Structure formats: C-alpha cells, structure tokens
C-alpha cells in the first residue's frame, strides 16, 4: 500500500503557481471574473462611485470585491490616501494582465457563439471621421440588411486610438491609414486617394483646377489638429516644399472644416472621400507633389477575427472598390 502511495506521489503533476502565489492563497478562493471587471472599472475611472455606477452595483459591493482581490494577490492595487485614487505600481502591472484575461474570455465566448453563425452578437468598429459621414452609412445599411441580429457600435476615432483599441481588444475592426504605428497591427489596403483643397466659389483660388503647395502657403487654412494622421501628412508636405503654411484654425471635426470653407475665406485641405462639390464650394487638386493617402482595414495581430468583422470587411472592400475620383 505504501509503495502505491509513493508511486502516486512520484507521478503527480505539480500545480502551476503564479509568481504572486504565497501560502495564504491556498485557503483563498480563485480570482473571480467580476473581481477583474470591478478592478478594471476603478482603474479606468479612478473613482469608486463612478465605477460602481457604471457597473450598476453599490459602492460597498465594489469595495468589498476589490478588498478580496487585493487580499488574494497579497498587495494593494490602489493608493487611496489624500482623498484621491491612484494605481499602485502593482496595480499598473496587474491592469494589463487583467484586461488581457477579460478580453480572452470575451473572445472565447464570441468564438463559441459563432458556432450558430451570424445570428447574434455584437461588432465594435473604430473608424476615422473622414469615412464616417459619407462612406459608412451605406456600408452599415447593407450590413444591417444582411445581418440584422448583430448589434453594431461605430466609434469615431483617430488612427492612433484605433490601433491601441485593436490591441486592447476594445474594438474588433478598424478603418484608418497606413503605415500602421504599431507592429502588431495587420493592415489591408483598400483605397488610395488624394488630398484636395475645398474653397467657396468666390475664393481667390476657386478659378483654378490645380494649386501648388507654394500657392496654398499664401492663403489662410483650416486644418485638422496635429493629433490626426492627415494633418501630420499635410505638415510634412509643406515642410518638404519649404513652405510655412498659415493655419488660421485647427479643429477635430471635418464637418466644421467644410462649414468654414463654405462660409469664410479659409481653404480646407481634406481627403477626397470626405468632399462633396456643391453650388457653394469647389475642390482643387494639389500638385508638386500630389498628396496621396492610403486607407486600410486594420486587424488586431494576435486576436480572434470574428465572423461579423470578416463579413463587415467584405462589404467595406466592395464599397471602397467602387469609389471614383472627383477629378
């Protein structure tokens, strides 16, 4: 009998212990999914009341779950002194792994739900605002007709935010520009387009068909702010031409740029896909050199591609392939 017990002991496979494991953890329950959710909500808001409200739980419940989590880990995740809430060094490290765990579980649930096809679920998209107003509505309309059971969330995001949220698993698919800023982002080119100048019909440049960077430098401009990839491109083109451009107004909305180009003396430099020629405004081609922007579908490098994201991407490809130049 003793020999059999010894053999069993020799054959037993040791259980993996995390680095933060200690003897006290033997008698504590495993970390729960909701504890990670609560921790991440507090880390996001740095405010217990706001986190509790976003989770539809009471603050005492939230605090209790966090205390249990900190006890299981064996170190504080937040510094709550001085009336403020801050992540400790341990909290900053643990936040990354907690987010990965939550995202992995959600991806697993999505993969299982896809055994039923596109009959339910959600799709979260990040799209730069160049495409939101004109190009997204018909694409979303077609997707809704084909897959009415899929709930859509479409976020207007800058290119950098799209890549970050893809990496974090917050969104499933992005539409932005290349080159990508993060190595892990997978890109699929779908459109090459020009940047153009939009001016009102009585603007000094309105009679021209083409305009050089040097000529643009003589007129006040309205541009997207420096956080946007398109603005960074424009600054680089002016710099390459040795021209100091006159930025009279910066904004984070294309709609305001179009409005100002329509009602003031400001010239707006915009992607061709965001421009509509009307009785009030006209568009001019920029030359010497011609500014080109490449748009792409963006995928997370090491995450599951959902069936709904794949289906949406197919519609995007078809729609973008049919876009014609205004020149």
Buried (B, 14 or more C-beta within 10 A) or exposed (E): EEEEEEEEEEEEEEEEEEEEEEEEBEEEEEBEEBBBBBBBBBBEBEBBEBBBBEBEBEEEEBBBBBEBBBEBBEEBBBEEEEEEBEBBEBBEEBBEEBBEBBBEEEBEEBEEBBEEEBEEBEBBBBBBBBBBBBBBEEBBEBBEEEBEEBEBEBBBBBBBBBBBBBBBBBBBBBBBBBEBBBEEBBBEEBBEBBBBBBBBEEBEBBEBEBBBBEBBBEBEBBBBEEEBBBBBBBBEBBEEBEBEBEBBBBBBEBEBBBBBBBEBBBBBBBBBBBBEEEEEBBBBBBBEEEBEBEBBBBBBEEBBBBBBBBBBBEBBEEBBEEBEEBE
